Amino acid sequence: MNDLLGATPATPIKVLSLWQPWASLKAAGVKLHETRHWATTYRGPIAIHASKRLDLAGAPDELCQALWGRFWMDELPRGAVLSIGNLTQCRRAETVADHLTRADMAAGNFAPGRYAWRIEDDRRLKAPMPLTGRQGLFNWTPPEDLEALLGPVIGHIAACQRIGWA
């Protein structure tokens, strides 16, 4: 891996498995925070994994359509690592809720008592990498050529502006 991720090839990194479309929203750069009911003290490289589950009931359909079109639910990869970023903060959700883009607000649950995990410097994999997910944070040893498999850093504000959701 590169210096951005702070690790070397074959060093295990943490993975967080998310239901779809939440994982793809993160990989697209429009979701800056992942919201959880639990906090973490972990900071550092983190891979975003798309679970096999599709959450149609809770999905922000308008945001998903802005990104992928009307039939977005048929296009999202599942059971694979989609991107890698850097987990830099974990704060109470209510403390960040006033400073979010429209897209980030739509893509998370910032209710009091929840936690906002700020994951920056997202880099999407050029092709999803199959992996079996697990609950919580788990370790994964990426391939040694991971750097060659990653795209450029995705800027959150630029990603939101491209679709009119800044």
C-alpha positions in Angstrom: 0.0 0.0 0.0 1.0 3.6 -0.1 1.9 6.2 2.6 -1.7 7.5 2.4 -2.9 4.3 4.1 -0.1 4.1 6.5 0.7 0.5 5.9 2.9 -1.8 3.9 2.0 -4.6 1.5 0.5 -7.7 3.2 -0.1 -5.8 6.4 -3.6 -6.6 7.7 -6.1 -3.7 7.8 -9.5 -3.3 9.4 -12.6 -3.9 7.4 -16.1 -2.6 8.0 -19.0 -4.4 6.2 -22.0 -2.3 5.2 -25.3 -3.1 3.7 -25.9 -1.8 0.2 -26.4 1.0 -0.9 -24.5 2.4 2.1 -21.2 0.7 1.1 -21.4 2.1 -2.5 -22.3 5.6 -1.2 -19.1 5.5 0.8 -17.1 4.2 -2.1 -18.6 7.0 -4.3 -17.3 9.6 -1.9 -20.7 11.1 -1.1 -20.8 9.5 2.4 -18.1 11.0 4.6 -19.3 9.5 7.8 -20.4 6.0 8.7 -22.9 6.2 11.5 -23.1 3.4 14.1 -24.7 2.8 17.5 -21.2 2.0 18.9 -18.0 3.9 19.1 -14.5 2.7 18.1 -11.0 3.8 19.3 -9.5 2.5 16.1 -7.9 5.0 13.8 -6.1 4.2 10.5 -6.7 2.4 7.2 -10.1 0.9 6.8 -11.6 -1.1 3.9 -15.3 -0.7 3.1 -17.0 -4.0 2.3 -20.4 -4.3 0.7 -22.4 -7.1 2.3 -24.8 -9.2 0.3 -27.7 -7.5 1.9 -29.6 -4.7 0.1 -31.4 -2.2 2.3 -34.2 -0.9 0.1 -36.4 0.2 2.9 -33.9 2.6 4.5 -32.0 3.7 1.4 -31.9 7.3 0.4 -33.5 6.7 -3.0 -33.2 10.2 -4.3 -29.4 10.3 -3.6 -28.9 6.8 -5.1 -30.8 7.9 -8.3 -28.6 11.0 -8.6 -25.5 8.7 -8.5 -26.6 5.6 -10.4 -29.9 6.2 -12.1 -33.4 4.9 -11.6 -32.5 1.2 -11.4 -29.6 1.6 -9.0 -30.6 -1.3 -6.9 -29.8 -3.8 -9.7 -26.2 -2.4 -10.2 -24.5 -2.4 -6.8 -21.8 -5.0 -6.1 -22.2 -7.2 -3.1 -19.9 -9.5 -1.1 -16.8 -7.5 -2.0 -14.4 -4.8 -0.8 -15.2 -1.6 -2.6 -12.9 1.1 -1.2 -10.2 1.9 1.3 -10.0 5.1 3.4 -8.6 6.4 6.6 -10.7 6.4 9.8 -9.7 9.7 11.4 -12.4 10.4 14.0 -15.2 8.8 15.9 -17.5 11.4 17.5 -21.0 11.6 18.9 -23.2 12.1 15.8 -25.0 15.1 17.2 -21.7 17.0 17.4 -21.1 16.7 13.7 -24.7 17.0 12.4 -24.6 20.7 11.8 -21.5 20.5 9.6 -22.6 18.0 7.0 -23.2 18.1 3.3 -26.7 17.3 2.1 -25.5 13.9 0.8 -23.7 12.9 4.0 -26.8 13.8 6.0 -29.0 11.7 3.7 -26.6 8.8 3.9 -26.4 8.4 7.7 -28.3 8.4 10.9 -27.0 11.3 13.0 -29.6 10.9 15.8 -28.4 11.7 19.4 -26.6 8.8 21.0 -25.1 7.5 17.7 -21.5 7.8 16.6 -20.2 9.3 13.4 -17.0 7.6 12.1 -15.2 10.0 9.8 -13.5 8.1 7.0 -11.4 10.3 4.7 -9.1 9.9 1.7 -11.4 7.2 0.1 -9.9 5.4 -2.8 -12.2 3.1 -4.7 -10.9 -0.3 -6.0 -10.9 -0.4 -9.8 -12.9 -3.6 -9.5 -14.7 -4.9 -6.4 -12.6 -7.6 -4.6 -14.7 -10.5 -3.4 -14.6 -11.1 0.4 -16.9 -12.7 2.9 -18.0 -10.0 5.4 -18.4 -10.2 9.2 -20.0 -8.1 11.9 -18.0 -5.4 13.6 -14.4 -4.5 12.6 -12.4 -7.4 11.3 -8.9 -7.9 9.8 -8.1 -8.5 6.1 -4.8 -8.9 4.5 -5.0 -7.2 1.1 -3.1 -8.4 -1.9 0.5 -7.1 -2.2 -0.4 -5.2 -5.4 -3.2 -3.3 -3.7 -1.8 0.1 -4.7 -2.2 -0.8 -8.4 -5.8 -1.8 -7.8 -6.8 1.5 -6.2 -8.1 4.6 -8.0 -7.3 8.2 -7.0 -8.5 9.8 -3.7 -12.1 10.8 -4.0 -12.8 14.3 -2.5 -16.1 14.3 -0.6 -17.1 17.9 -1.5 -16.2 17.4 -5.2 -18.2 14.1 -5.3 -21.2 15.8 -3.8 -20.9 18.8 -6.1 -20.8 16.6 -9.2 -24.3 15.3 -8.4 -25.7 18.6 -6.9 -25.8 17.3 -3.3 -23.1 19.5 -1.6 
